[in-house]
Amino acid sequence: MGDRQREDDALARDAERRQLERKKARAEKMLAAAQKQSLELEASFLTVASEALGEGASAWEKRAALAKLVAAPVSWDPTDVPLPRNAGLASRKRAFVLIFLGDAEPSQTFDLREEVTAIVRSADAARGDTVILRLVSGGGSVTGYGLAMAQLLRLKEAGLHLTVCVEQVAASGGYMMACVADKIVASPFAVLGSIGVITEIPNVYERLTKEGVTFSTVTAGEFKRTLTPTKKLDPKDVQKTEQEVGEIFALFKGFVGKQRPQLDIDKIATGETWFGADAIERNLADKLQTYDDLLLELHSSGVDIYSVSFKRPAKPSLVDKLGMTSSATDADADARAAGAPATGNWLKRAVAAAIGVPLGRPQSPYSYSGDHIRLG
C-alpha cells in the first residue's frame, strides 16, 4: 500500500510539472508577441515623429538627439520592475573617488588622465560635486610628476573641489600633486614634504680606463652631455648640472608656494619630511583624518560616492589578429563599415530603420625620453 501511494504521488507531481511547463510555454509565447507588438508600435511612433521634424540641418540634429535618447541604456523588458526612485537623487552632491599609487615614472599617469577626463565630462560643479584623491607616492621623475600634477589642475579648472588624502606618503613629486588640492588630509603617521630635487649617477670612467676601455661620445653643443657614467668628471659639467638642478628646484619651490600660500616655503623647502601632526603644524596638510573616515563623513552628509577607475581595453587575441573571427562578428564589422548599426541590438536597428539615423557601435568618450633628474 505504501509503494502504491508513492507511485500515485510521483504521477501527480509529474502531471503538475507538465501542466506548469505548458503554462510557461504559453506565457513565453505571449510575452514574445507582446514584445514584437511593442517594437512595431515603437517603430511606428518614431517614424511619425521623424516625419514631423521636417527637413533641414536642424531637423537632422533633432533626429540625432531623438536617436540618442531612445538608444539610452534603459531596460525595455516588460518583465523588469523598476525600483522606486527618489526624485531628489538627481540633485544630490556627488563625490568622485580616485586612487593614485605612484611609482618613480609615474606609470599611473595614463590612467589618471582618462579618469580625470571622465570626471570632467560627468561632474557638475554647480551641484557642488567634489573629487577625492587617495594618494600614495614618494615622488620620482620631474616630467612625469609634472604631468600627473597637471591632470589634477584640470579638475580645479573645471571648478571642482579637490581633496587629497595622504595615507602613507606624499613626498617630493607626490607632494607636488597634493599641494594642488583645496584640502589635504593626512593619516597620523603619513609622511609629507621632501620639497627638493636630486640627481645622481654612477661614474665608471676610471674603472674603464684601468681596463683599457675607451668610451667615445660625439656631441654638438657645449652642454649636450654633462655628467654621464662613462665620461671623465669635468668641473664645468658639474657646475652646469648644479645650475639645472637649482633651476628645477626654484620652479618646484615656487609652484608649491603658489598653491599653498599659508606655507613658510623657505623653511619647508629643505628636502625634509614631517609626519602627520608635525606636517599639520607646518601647514603641509589641513587635517588629520583617514581616507575611510572622510568617505564615511561624506556618506553621512548625504553625498553620493562614485569610485572612478580606468580599465584598459582587452588586448586582441591571436584569433582576432589573424582575422579569424566568427561570421556574426564579421557581419557586424561590415555593417559598421557601411554606417549601419551592429546586428546585436534589436532596439538600435529599429530606431535606425524608423528615423533614418545610423546608430553604429558607441565609441568611448575618452578616445585621445626620460631623464635622470627627479624630485626628491
Number of C-alpha atoms within 10 A of each C-alpha: 5 6 8 9 10 11 11 11 12 12 12 11 12 12 12 12 12 11 12 12 12 12 12 12 12 12 12 12 12 12 15 12 12 13 15 12 12 14 17 14 12 16 20 16 13 23 16 12 15 21 13 10 14 13 10 8 9 11 15 17 12 14 21 17 13 17 22 15 11 15 16 9 8 8 10 11 9 11 8 8 8 8 6 6 8 7 7 7 11 10 9 13 20 22 25 20 20 20 18 17 14 21 18 18 16 23 14 16 21 13 15 20 19 21 22 22 17 16 21 18 12 11 21 16 17 9 13 16 22 22 26 24 21 21 24 23 25 23 27 24 22 24 18 23 27 18 17 23 20 16 20 20 18 15 22 18 10 14 17 23 18 23 21 26 30 31 22 20 25 28 29 30 33 33 27 27 26 33 24 23 24 15 17 23 25 30 19 19 17 23 25 28 28 24 25 23 24 16 13 9 10 9 15 14 18 14 11 14 13 10 9 9 12 12 10 8 8 6 9 7 6 8 12 9 13 17 21 14 11 19 18 15 15 11 11 12 17 13 12 15 17 14 12 13 19 15 13 19 19 14 12 21 20 13 15 21 18 13 15 18 11 11 17 13 19 9 10 21 22 14 16 15 20 20 18 25 20 16 23 19 12 16 18 29 26 17 19 19 17 17 20 10 10 15 16 12 12 15 14 10 10 12 19 15 19 13 11 18 15 15 9 8 6 6 8 9 9 9 10 11 10 9 10 11 11 10 9 12 14 13 13 18 18 14 15 17 12 11 14 20 26 23 18 12 11 12 16 24 20 19 25 20 17 21 22 16 22 19 21 20 17 8 7 7 10 12 6 7 4 10 10 12 19 24 30 22
